[in-house]
Amino acid sequence: MRKLKLTEYILIINFVVYIILSILCFNPLIISNDVLIWVAQSNYMIYYHFLYYEFFTAIFVHLNLAHILSNSLFLLIFGYRCEELFSKRDYSIIYIVSGLIGNILSLFLGLYSISGGSSGAILGIFSAILYALSVKEKRAFKSFIFIGLLFLIFIGAQYGVNPISHWIGFIVGLILGRYLFKKSETNRNKKNYF
């Protein structure tokens, strides 16, 4: 039996969380706000009840069936590619930090905003991949970023999307991806030298 990849572990966590929340709501299609305020990012609960863990848990909480299915598709596409270009440790750092910082800055959406999902984290690994591919394939970085920005604009045009989490996740992933990829390339070159 083959070992599960990190992307598959993340998918399993997302679906287990979604199933548990849908059971609590008695609704497999939409998770109710009564449940979401305790596990997704409810800015009101963070401001007034200090539920800071929501910055983290919101990365794995999806608001409805279409949300988890679309994020899962993009996670499969970008996650497997990220595993080819980065170590598990670096992939985990990019994913979690991009999602966390995007969620923290989403406090600017206002007091009554409730958000969740792995989009910010997924866009973080997406932009890290764009950087790594531009270096690895010796192509123009600007063209890869242009593709990324078009993708961001396309998904950001949808109703109910958290634009802050998406943009910040993309930017943080790009910064981390650049740093971690250069560091791994330097380490690889040192090993090959000796």
C-alpha positions in Angstrom: 0.0 0.0 0.0 1.4 3.4 -1.0 2.0 6.2 1.5 -0.4 9.1 1.5 0.9 12.4 0.2 0.6 15.6 2.2 -2.0 16.9 -0.2 -4.1 13.9 0.5 -3.8 14.3 4.3 -5.0 17.9 4.0 -7.9 16.8 1.8 -8.9 14.1 4.4 -8.8 16.7 7.2 -11.0 19.1 5.2 -13.6 16.4 4.4 -13.6 15.0 8.0 -14.2 18.5 9.3 -16.9 19.2 6.7 -18.7 15.9 7.5 -18.6 16.6 11.2 -20.0 20.2 10.7 -22.7 19.0 8.3 -23.8 16.4 10.9 -24.0 19.1 13.6 -26.1 21.3 11.2 -28.2 18.4 9.9 -27.4 19.7 6.5 -24.9 18.2 4.1 -25.1 21.2 1.7 -24.6 24.3 3.8 -23.0 24.8 7.2 -25.1 27.2 9.4 -23.7 30.3 10.9 -24.6 29.0 14.3 -21.9 26.4 13.9 -19.5 28.5 11.8 -19.1 31.2 14.5 -17.3 28.6 16.6 -14.9 27.1 14.0 -14.7 29.3 11.0 -13.3 32.9 11.3 -16.0 35.0 12.9 -14.5 38.4 13.4 -17.1 39.2 16.1 -16.1 36.1 18.1 -12.4 37.0 17.7 -12.9 40.6 18.7 -15.2 40.1 21.7 -14.6 36.5 22.8 -10.9 36.2 21.9 -11.3 33.0 19.8 -7.9 33.4 18.2 -7.8 29.7 17.3 -10.3 30.5 14.5 -7.4 32.0 12.5 -6.1 28.5 12.2 -9.3 26.4 12.2 -10.8 28.5 9.4 -8.2 27.1 7.0 -9.9 23.7 7.3 -13.5 24.8 7.5 -15.6 25.2 4.4 -19.0 26.9 4.2 -20.9 24.7 1.8 -20.5 21.7 -0.4 -19.6 23.7 -3.5 -16.9 25.5 -1.5 -15.2 22.3 -0.3 -15.4 20.6 -3.7 -13.9 23.6 -5.6 -11.1 24.1 -3.1 -10.4 20.3 -3.2 -10.0 20.4 -6.9 -7.5 23.3 -6.8 -5.7 21.7 -3.9 -5.3 18.5 -5.9 -4.0 20.4 -8.9 -1.6 22.7 -7.0 -0.8 20.5 -4.0 0.7 17.6 -6.0 2.8 20.0 -8.0 4.0 21.7 -4.8 5.1 18.4 -3.4 7.3 17.9 -6.5 9.0 21.3 -6.1 9.2 21.7 -2.3 9.8 19.5 0.7 6.9 18.4 2.9 8.2 20.8 5.6 8.4 23.8 3.2 5.0 22.9 1.6 3.4 22.8 5.1 5.0 26.2 6.1 3.8 27.8 2.9 0.3 26.4 3.2 -0.3 27.2 6.9 1.5 30.6 7.0 -0.3 31.8 3.9 -3.6 30.8 5.3 -2.9 32.2 8.7 -1.7 35.6 7.6 -4.6 35.9 5.1 -7.0 35.1 7.9 -5.5 37.5 10.4 -5.6 40.4 7.9 -9.2 39.4 7.0 -10.2 41.1 10.3 -10.4 44.2 8.1 -13.5 42.8 6.4 -15.5 44.0 9.4 -17.0 42.9 12.7 -19.8 40.7 11.3 -17.8 38.9 8.7 -17.6 35.1 8.8 -15.2 33.4 6.5 -13.5 30.0 6.1 -11.8 27.8 3.6 -8.4 26.9 2.3 -8.3 29.3 -0.6 -5.7 31.7 0.9 -3.5 28.7 1.7 -4.0 27.2 -1.7 -3.2 30.5 -3.4 -0.1 30.6 -1.3 1.2 27.3 -2.7 0.0 28.3 -6.1 2.2 31.5 -6.1 5.1 29.5 -4.6 4.8 27.1 -7.5 4.8 29.9 -10.0 8.1 31.2 -8.5 9.7 27.8 -8.4 8.7 27.0 -12.0 10.0 30.4 -13.3 13.4 29.5 -11.8 13.5 25.8 -12.6 12.3 26.3 -16.2 14.3 29.5 -16.7 11.2 31.4 -17.9 10.2 35.0 -17.3 8.9 35.4 -13.7 6.7 38.3 -14.9 4.7 36.0 -17.2 4.1 33.5 -14.4 2.9 36.3 -12.1 0.6 37.6 -14.8 -1.0 34.2 -15.0 -1.3 34.2 -11.2 -2.9 37.6 -11.1 -5.4 36.7 -13.8 -6.3 33.6 -11.8 -6.8 35.8 -8.7 -9.0 38.3 -10.5 -11.1 35.4 -11.9 -11.8 33.8 -8.6 -12.1 37.1 -6.7 -14.9 38.2 -9.0 -17.2 35.6 -7.5 -19.8 36.6 -4.9 -19.0 36.0 -1.3 -15.3 35.5 -1.8 -12.8 36.8 0.9 -10.5 38.9 -1.3 -8.1 39.8 1.5 -7.4 36.1 2.3 -6.9 35.4 -1.4 -4.6 38.3 -2.2 -2.6 38.0 1.1 -2.3 34.2 0.7 -0.9 34.7 -2.8 1.6 37.4 -1.7 2.8 35.5 1.4 3.1 32.3 -0.6 5.2 34.1 -3.2 7.5 35.5 -0.6 7.9 32.2 1.3 8.1 30.2 -1.9 11.0 32.5 -3.1 12.8 32.2 0.2 12.3 28.5 0.7 13.0 27.5 -2.9 16.3 29.5 -3.0 17.3 28.0 0.3 16.6 24.4 -0.9 18.5 25.1 -4.1 21.5 26.5 -2.2 21.5 23.4 0.1 21.2 21.1 -3.0 24.1 22.9 -4.7 26.2 22.5 -1.5 25.6 18.8 -1.3 26.5 18.4 -5.0 29.7 20.4 -4.5 31.0 18.1 -1.7 
